[in-house]
Amino acid sequence: MSRRRILLGSLFHETHSFVDEETTLADFTIRKGAELLARRGDGSTIDGFLEVAETEGWEVLPTIDYGALPAGTVAHAVFERFLAEFDTGLRAALADGGLDGIWLALHGAMVTTACLDPEGALLAHIRSVPGCETLPIFAVFDLHANFTASMAQHANALVAYRENPHTDARESAVRSARLLAKSLASGELPRMLSCNAPVIWPPTGTGTADRPMRDLEALARGIEQENPAIWVASVVGGYSFSDVPEAGVAFAIAFTGPEAPAREALERLTATAIELRESGLPAEWDIDEAVAEILRSEGGPYIVVEPADNIGGGAPGDATSVLRAFLRHGIENCAVAIADPAAVAAMAGARPGETRKLSIGGKGSAIAEGPVEIEASFVSASDGEFALEDLNSHLAAAQGSHFSMGPCVVVQVAGVTVLLSSRKTPPFDLGQLRSQGIEPETLKAIGVKAAVAHRRAYDKIAKGSFTVATPGPCTSRITGLPYKRLRRPVFPLD
């Protein structure tokens, strides 16, 4: 019996519409052909698919993998290039032996300068290619996608992560690939329905250990157990910083059999989201009150979480509010990481203990506080490469087992240890600090530029955690964002 031939591709970007920077081709890591197969064992979603492919004995036909860190709107030429390269691989595979299915690793919240729904456009394009009209198309996607009707219309089963922090990204890819195997073995081909709730939550409101996401995920698992014809029910927390009509909370169901049970399930999930809408807007601390509370508290480390500069949400990672608060209150034995290639370059050639005047951070967002001008004492420099300690983190799922922060320096600023990197780095793995000689467990306080995904790394060492309200592009106060395309009415804007 001939081996099943499965096409593999990946498109991964979470696009922030409210930052000025444009994401260009140079920002993407691009892997082609055999480089995709080499991701086996790196903890990524592609690795999860490849595990199932090995077990099933599939012949995997790799095309192209485009991935970049969350940032501003993507230049449309990048998507056009991706689509052209993917299409070339698709047509070559169809001509040389045909295909039994397609599996994709997606994010689901990409926006380009000319397209509000690249993932939907990709899936629609695949369906338009002769020979792909009824080909099984399965994929995994991020819980923070902005799910569209086009995505549902042109795919058989798109499977969302179920955890935030995204500790299950690889596991979700395995789940998705196993559903493809089920479809190929049974001859059943599921189809999809989706709906967008009249609700949008900031990333801080989408942690799955908390309401409302905890309740919605529990309901989705119950729906799957009640009806075997529902292959998967996905809860989509949405990405509130993409200015697109479908931004926010959504639900997607892949099913066989009649539509009525799937539609009823979508209605139940939507009604629950509406009922719990207020719980998706968590309270945040005033930063000075949080730091004062830390100073009164025993031990450490205490985590000061700054979602407004959430690197994993597309912010520049160079806001200075937490650094300023640490300096203002005289906290010592604390650390922050700030992405600032100019400050790194300004310390070139410095010797240990040498002091130079630096302009730190505050360059990437007009909304956030500006640079801190201060004397900084040089501690160390490195190439910024580090191995991830945790291959179940969201950083591993997206980037693999190693990450490059670019050239880095560590400096002391009036008692605060500052890790300056040339490339913004989501704080999802403690190896980031340890690789630079900073031992997080020994600190009194640590500034973290994240919303929820940092918890996987930091909760296990934290004495306490304070999520603070600061100015920045990933603010939890989304009612102040200048949406132009978002569907209305939607809570909490209306």
Summary of the structure (lengths in Angstrom):
residues: 494
radius of gyration: 22.7
end to end distance: 58.3
largest distance: 71.9
contacts: 1863
relative contact order: 0.13
helix: 33%
strand: 24%
